[in-house]
Amino acid sequence: MQGSHTGDFAFKITEDNIRSSIENYTPSNSRSQLIEKESNKIILDAYNANPSSMKLAIENLAKLNADKKVLLLGAMAELGEESLNEHKAIVDVIKKYNWEKAVLVGGDFLKFDNPFVSLNSSAEAREWLKNQQLNNTYILVKGSRSMQMEKVFDN
């Protein structure tokens, strides 16, 4: 909202209140949450995943100015007959960048060979993560709701 708007808003909320609310919004339901855990920064987006949102999340992390970056990606659901090709396309995107580690979890990620760590479930991903002893690392955790990737952080 650029400039000052002097017109009436339907709910009688000022422009400053609207701007402040948007700027200070912090999601808490596994939708693009930023979690700081010890020295690591975790981007948790485990509510939904489709090919375009997965690609964008990977590319955004790749552009981030950080030395260590890890991907923990759960499979995408409900893609129909294009599912396998869409998962292969995501692997092609991952290959374009340098990662400390890249982990692919479940679904159609398991149906073809790739150079990354492959795990069956978010429970396996949780155990894998516990054993990594990551420090000062950005970690993207993303996957379709059915993959329950937020469980990677359960104790």
C-alpha positions in Angstrom: 0.0 0.0 0.0 2.0 2.9 -1.2 1.0 6.5 -0.6 -1.8 7.4 1.7 -5.3 6.3 1.0 -8.0 8.5 2.5 -11.0 6.5 1.3 -13.2 4.5 3.6 -12.3 0.8 4.3 -15.2 -1.6 4.6 -14.2 -2.7 8.1 -13.0 0.7 9.4 -9.5 -0.5 9.9 -6.8 2.1 9.3 -4.1 1.6 6.6 -1.4 1.8 9.3 -3.1 -1.1 11.2 -3.4 -3.1 8.0 0.3 -2.5 7.1 1.5 -3.3 10.7 -0.5 -6.5 10.8 0.9 -7.8 7.5 4.4 -6.8 8.4 4.3 -8.5 11.8 2.5 -11.7 10.7 4.2 -14.9 11.7 2.7 -18.1 10.5 2.4 -20.9 13.1 0.8 -23.7 11.2 3.6 -25.2 9.2 3.2 -22.7 6.4 6.6 -21.1 5.8 7.5 -20.8 9.4 11.0 -19.6 10.3 12.2 -21.5 13.3 15.5 -20.9 15.0 16.9 -24.0 16.7 20.3 -23.7 18.4 22.5 -22.1 15.6 20.3 -23.4 12.8 17.5 -21.6 10.9 14.7 -23.9 9.7 12.2 -22.9 7.1 9.3 -25.2 7.7 6.7 -25.4 4.9 5.0 -28.7 5.6 1.4 -27.7 4.9 1.4 -28.2 1.2 3.7 -28.8 -1.8 3.2 -28.7 -5.5 5.8 -28.5 -8.3 5.8 -24.7 -8.5 6.0 -24.1 -4.8 8.6 -26.7 -4.3 10.8 -25.3 -7.1 10.4 -21.8 -5.8 11.3 -22.8 -2.2 14.4 -24.6 -3.4 15.5 -21.7 -5.6 14.9 -19.2 -2.8 17.1 -21.2 -0.4 19.8 -21.5 -3.1 19.9 -17.7 -3.5 20.3 -17.2 0.3 23.7 -15.9 1.3 24.6 -18.8 3.7 27.5 -21.2 3.7 25.5 -24.3 4.7 22.1 -25.2 3.3 20.2 -28.5 3.7 17.1 -29.7 1.9 14.6 -32.1 3.6 11.9 -32.5 1.0 8.9 -34.8 1.3 7.1 -36.1 -1.8 4.3 -34.1 -3.5 0.9 -35.7 -3.4 -2.1 -35.7 -5.7 -0.2 -35.0 -9.0 -1.8 -37.8 -11.0 0.0 -39.5 -13.9 2.5 -36.6 -14.1 3.7 -37.3 -10.5 6.8 -39.2 -11.4 7.9 -36.7 -14.0 7.3 -33.8 -11.6 9.4 -35.4 -8.9 12.2 -36.0 -11.4 12.0 -32.3 -12.4 12.4 -31.3 -8.8 15.6 -33.5 -8.6 16.8 -31.7 -11.7 16.3 -28.3 -9.9 18.2 -29.6 -6.8 21.1 -30.7 -9.0 21.7 -27.1 -10.2 22.9 -25.9 -6.8 25.4 -26.8 -4.1 23.9 -28.2 -0.9 25.5 -29.4 2.3 23.0 -32.3 2.1 19.8 -33.0 0.2 17.3 -35.5 1.5 14.3 -36.8 -0.4 11.5 -38.4 1.6 8.9 -40.9 0.4 6.4 -41.2 -2.4 7.6 -40.8 -6.0 11.0 -39.6 -4.9 11.7 -43.3 -4.1 10.8 -44.6 -7.5 13.9 -43.5 -9.4 17.6 -43.3 -8.8 19.0 -40.0 -7.7 22.3 -38.8 -6.1 20.7 -37.7 -2.9 19.8 -39.3 0.5 16.5 -41.2 0.1 14.4 -42.0 3.1 10.9 -43.6 3.5 9.2 -41.3 6.0 9.4 -38.2 8.2 10.3 -40.5 11.1 13.4 -41.7 9.2 14.2 -38.0 8.3 13.9 -37.1 12.0 16.5 -39.8 12.9 18.7 -38.8 10.0 18.6 -35.1 11.1 19.4 -36.0 14.8 22.6 -37.7 13.6 23.8 -34.9 11.4 25.0 -32.4 14.2 24.3 -29.4 11.9 25.5 -26.0 13.0 24.9 -22.6 11.4 22.8 -24.2 8.7 19.7 -23.1 6.9 17.4 -26.1 6.6 14.4 -26.2 4.2 11.7 -28.7 5.3 8.9 -28.9 2.7 6.5 -31.5 1.6 2.8 -32.3 1.0 0.5 -32.5 4.0 0.4 -36.3 3.8 4.2 -36.6 4.3 3.9 -34.9 7.8 7.3 -33.3 7.4 6.8 -31.2 10.6 7.4 -34.5 12.5 11.0 -34.2 11.6 11.3 -32.0 14.7 9.3 -34.2 17.1 11.3 -35.5 20.0 
